[in-house]
């Protein structure tokens, strides 16, 4: 059974940093592409950053060099710096294995201006 568990969300002031983590189990992690998505109230779920099984990364344009995705063992992390109020959303960990998408339960990030 695939399980993705996010942690690290919370309330933070604009300009500060947060680090999100996702613990993955039930998947062949070293061969699985991972990603972070986010969804703000009333909006669609958007890709934030992705990292392939070989470590290649890609970021949404709105990240603007502020976020860094990384992976280690069975964890995928998202370091978020210079947070803005527009970054307020529920952040979801995502895994893609053999064409099947898996999601965590999400972690709330709230940035106060």
Backbone as numpy.savetxt, mean C-alpha at the origin, in Angstrom:
# Nx Ny Nz CAx CAy CAz Cx Cy Cz
-4.92 -20.75 2.23 -5.77 -19.55 2.23 -4.88 -18.31 2.23
-5.13 -17.42 1.27 -4.36 -16.19 1.17 -4.85 -15.21 2.22
-3.92 -14.60 2.91 -4.26 -13.61 3.91 -3.29 -12.45 3.82
-3.85 -11.22 3.74 -3.06 -10.00 3.72 -3.54 -9.14 4.87
-2.62 -8.75 5.74 -2.98 -7.98 6.93 -2.17 -6.69 6.96
-2.89 -5.56 6.82 -2.23 -4.26 6.83 -2.12 -3.72 8.25
-1.13 -2.88 8.46 -0.97 -2.17 9.72 -0.23 -0.87 9.47
-0.28 0.03 10.45 0.49 1.25 10.38 -0.29 2.50 10.05
-1.57 2.37 9.78 -2.36 3.56 9.50 -2.61 4.38 10.74
-3.22 5.55 10.56 -3.53 6.39 11.69 -3.77 7.82 11.28
-3.80 8.68 12.29 -4.00 10.12 12.10 -2.66 10.83 12.20
-2.37 11.67 11.21 -1.09 12.36 11.19 -1.29 13.75 10.61
-0.45 14.67 11.02 -0.53 16.02 10.48 0.12 16.10 9.11
-0.35 17.02 8.33 0.22 17.24 7.00 1.72 17.53 7.13
2.48 16.96 6.20 3.92 17.14 6.20 4.68 16.05 6.95
3.96 15.25 7.74 4.59 14.18 8.49 4.62 12.89 7.69
5.11 11.82 8.33 5.30 10.54 7.64 4.54 9.42 8.33
4.25 8.39 7.55 3.69 7.14 8.06 4.30 5.99 7.27
4.37 4.85 7.92 4.86 3.64 7.25 3.80 2.57 7.38
3.30 2.12 6.26 2.33 1.03 6.24 3.04 -0.28 5.97
2.54 -1.33 6.59 3.09 -2.66 6.37 1.96 -3.64 6.06
2.31 -4.65 5.31 1.36 -5.69 4.95 2.06 -7.04 5.11
1.48 -7.87 5.94 2.00 -9.22 6.14 1.20 -10.19 5.29
1.89 -10.93 4.45 1.23 -11.84 3.52 1.48 -13.29 3.94
0.44 -14.10 3.79 0.57 -15.53 4.05 -0.32 -16.28 3.07
0.00 -17.54 2.86 -0.81 -18.35 1.97 -0.51 -18.16 0.50
0.55 -17.41 0.19 0.93 -17.21 -1.20 2.41 -17.49 -1.35
2.82 -17.73 -2.61 4.23 -17.92 -2.90 4.82 -16.51 -3.05
5.15 -15.90 -1.91 5.43 -14.47 -1.85 6.54 -14.06 -2.81
7.59 -14.84 -2.88 8.74 -14.44 -3.69 8.42 -14.40 -5.18
7.31 -14.95 -5.58 6.91 -14.96 -6.99 5.62 -14.19 -7.24
5.24 -13.37 -6.26 3.98 -12.65 -6.35 4.21 -11.15 -6.45
3.57 -10.53 -7.42 3.59 -9.08 -7.51 2.69 -8.50 -6.42
3.15 -7.43 -5.79 2.42 -6.81 -4.69 2.18 -5.33 -5.00
1.16 -4.79 -4.34 0.84 -3.39 -4.59 0.08 -2.80 -3.41
0.06 -1.48 -3.38 -0.79 -0.72 -2.47 -1.77 0.09 -3.31
-3.03 0.04 -2.90 -4.08 0.86 -3.48 -4.66 1.73 -2.37
-5.42 2.73 -2.78 -6.13 3.53 -1.79 -7.49 3.94 -2.33
-8.41 4.15 -1.40 -9.75 4.57 -1.77 -10.25 5.61 -0.78
-10.50 6.80 -1.30 -11.08 7.87 -0.50 -12.60 7.77 -0.56
-13.29 8.35 0.42 -14.76 8.28 0.43 -15.37 8.81 -0.85
-16.25 8.02 -1.45 -16.93 8.45 -2.67 -16.11 8.37 -3.93
-14.90 7.83 -3.83 -14.02 7.76 -5.00 -13.66 6.31 -5.31
-13.11 6.10 -6.49 -12.72 4.76 -6.88 -11.41 4.38 -6.19
-11.14 3.09 -6.22 -9.89 2.59 -5.65 -8.78 2.81 -6.68
-7.71 3.47 -6.27 -6.61 3.81 -7.16 -5.32 3.10 -6.76
-4.55 2.73 -7.77 -3.23 2.18 -7.53 -2.30 3.27 -7.00
-1.59 2.98 -5.93 -0.63 3.92 -5.37 0.79 3.54 -5.79
1.15 2.30 -5.57 2.50 1.83 -5.89 2.46 0.32 -6.05
3.37 -0.18 -6.88 3.45 -1.62 -7.06 4.90 -2.05 -7.11
5.12 -3.30 -6.73 6.46 -3.87 -6.77 6.33 -5.31 -7.26
7.12 -5.61 -8.27 7.04 -6.95 -8.84 7.82 -7.95 -7.99
7.70 -9.20 -8.35 8.43 -10.25 -7.63 9.94 -10.07 -7.75
10.37 -9.38 -8.81 11.81 -9.16 -9.00 12.27 -7.81 -8.45
11.35 -7.05 -7.85 11.73 -5.81 -7.20 11.56 -4.54 -8.02
11.04 -4.65 -9.21 10.77 -3.44 -9.99 9.58 -2.70 -9.40
9.68 -1.39 -9.39 8.63 -0.58 -8.76 8.02 0.42 -9.74
6.81 0.80 -9.43 6.12 1.82 -10.21 5.19 2.56 -9.27
4.97 3.85 -9.58 4.19 4.70 -8.67 3.16 5.51 -9.45
2.07 5.83 -8.78 1.10 6.73 -9.35 1.69 8.13 -9.43
1.22 8.90 -10.37 1.76 10.25 -10.57 1.55 11.11 -9.33
0.46 10.89 -8.62 0.17 11.76 -7.47 1.12 11.49 -6.29
1.90 10.43 -6.34 2.87 10.17 -5.28 3.99 11.20 -5.30
4.38 11.64 -6.49 5.33 12.72 -6.66 6.65 12.49 -5.93
7.10 11.26 -5.85 8.37 10.97 -5.20 8.31 10.94 -3.69
7.12 11.02 -3.12 6.99 11.06 -1.66 6.92 9.68 -1.02
6.46 8.69 -1.80 6.25 7.35 -1.25 7.29 6.38 -1.79
7.60 5.36 -0.97 8.51 4.30 -1.39 7.93 2.95 -1.00
7.81 2.07 -1.98 7.34 0.72 -1.72 8.53 -0.22 -1.65
8.48 -1.18 -0.75 9.56 -2.14 -0.61 8.98 -3.47 -0.16
9.80 -4.51 -0.29 9.35 -5.83 0.13 10.51 -6.57 0.78
10.17 -7.39 1.74 11.18 -8.16 2.45 10.51 -9.37 3.07
11.04 -10.55 2.78 10.47 -11.81 3.30 8.99 -11.86 2.89
8.10 -11.85 3.84 6.67 -11.92 3.51 5.96 -10.59 3.74
6.72 -9.49 3.76 6.16 -8.18 4.05 6.33 -7.25 2.85
5.33 -6.41 2.67 5.46 -5.31 1.72 5.13 -4.02 2.47
5.96 -3.03 2.31 5.86 -1.79 3.07 5.64 -0.60 2.14
5.03 0.42 2.70 4.85 1.67 1.98 5.27 2.82 2.91
6.40 3.40 2.63 6.87 4.57 3.38 6.29 5.81 2.74
5.53 6.57 3.51 4.86 7.75 2.99 5.40 8.99 3.70
6.01 9.86 2.96 6.58 11.10 3.50 5.81 12.30 2.96
5.99 13.41 3.62 5.36 14.67 3.19 3.88 14.47 2.88
3.18 13.88 3.82 1.78 13.57 3.59 0.95 14.84 3.43
-0.06 14.72 2.59 -0.96 15.82 2.30 -2.39 15.40 2.66
-3.25 16.36 2.86 -4.64 16.03 3.22 -5.29 15.18 2.14
-4.86 15.36 0.90 -5.41 14.57 -0.21 -5.03 13.09 -0.14
-4.08 12.76 0.73 -3.68 11.36 0.89 -4.62 10.61 1.84
-5.55 11.30 2.44 -6.51 10.66 3.33 -7.33 9.63 2.57
-7.30 8.39 3.04 -7.99 7.29 2.36 -7.80 6.01 3.17
-8.52 4.99 2.75 -8.23 3.65 3.24 -7.22 3.02 2.27
-6.14 2.52 2.82 -5.07 1.93 2.00 -5.17 0.40 2.07
-5.12 -0.20 0.90 -5.28 -1.65 0.77 -4.03 -2.30 0.19
-3.65 -3.40 0.80 -2.58 -4.23 0.26 -3.18 -5.16 -0.79
-2.43 -5.39 -1.85 -2.92 -6.21 -2.96 -1.84 -7.19 -3.40
-2.28 -8.40 -3.71 -1.38 -9.42 -4.26 -2.02 -10.00 -5.51
-1.19 -10.23 -6.50 -1.67 -10.85 -7.73 -0.89 -12.14 -7.97
-1.59 -13.24 -7.95 -0.94 -14.54 -8.13 -1.76 -15.36 -9.12
-1.12 -15.77 -10.18 -1.77 -16.57 -11.24 -3.06 -15.88 -11.71
-2.98 -14.56 -11.84 -4.11 -13.80 -12.36 -5.22 -13.55 -11.35
-5.05 -14.02 -10.15 -6.07 -13.84 -9.11 -5.65 -12.68 -8.21
-6.60 -11.76 -7.97 -6.33 -10.63 -7.10 -6.77 -10.94 -5.67
-5.93 -10.57 -4.73 -6.24 -10.74 -3.31 -6.08 -9.38 -2.62
-6.94 -9.14 -1.62 -6.96 -7.86 -0.92 -6.92 -8.04 0.58
-6.28 -7.07 1.26 -6.37 -7.01 2.69 -7.64 -6.26 3.10
-7.81 -6.10 4.40 -9.02 -5.44 4.90 -8.91 -3.92 4.87
-7.71 -3.42 4.68 -7.50 -1.99 4.58 -7.10 -1.36 5.91
-6.38 -0.26 5.82 -6.00 0.51 7.00 -6.24 1.99 6.70
-6.85 2.67 7.65 -7.23 4.07 7.44 -6.04 5.00 7.67
-5.83 5.89 6.74 -4.85 6.96 6.89 -5.60 8.28 6.81
-5.44 9.08 7.83 -6.09 10.39 7.88 -5.03 11.45 8.09
-4.98 12.40 7.17 -3.99 13.47 7.24 -4.72 14.78 7.53
-4.39 15.39 8.64 -5.04 16.65 9.02 -4.20 17.82 8.53
-4.88 18.83 8.04 -4.17 20.00 7.51 -4.02 21.07 8.57
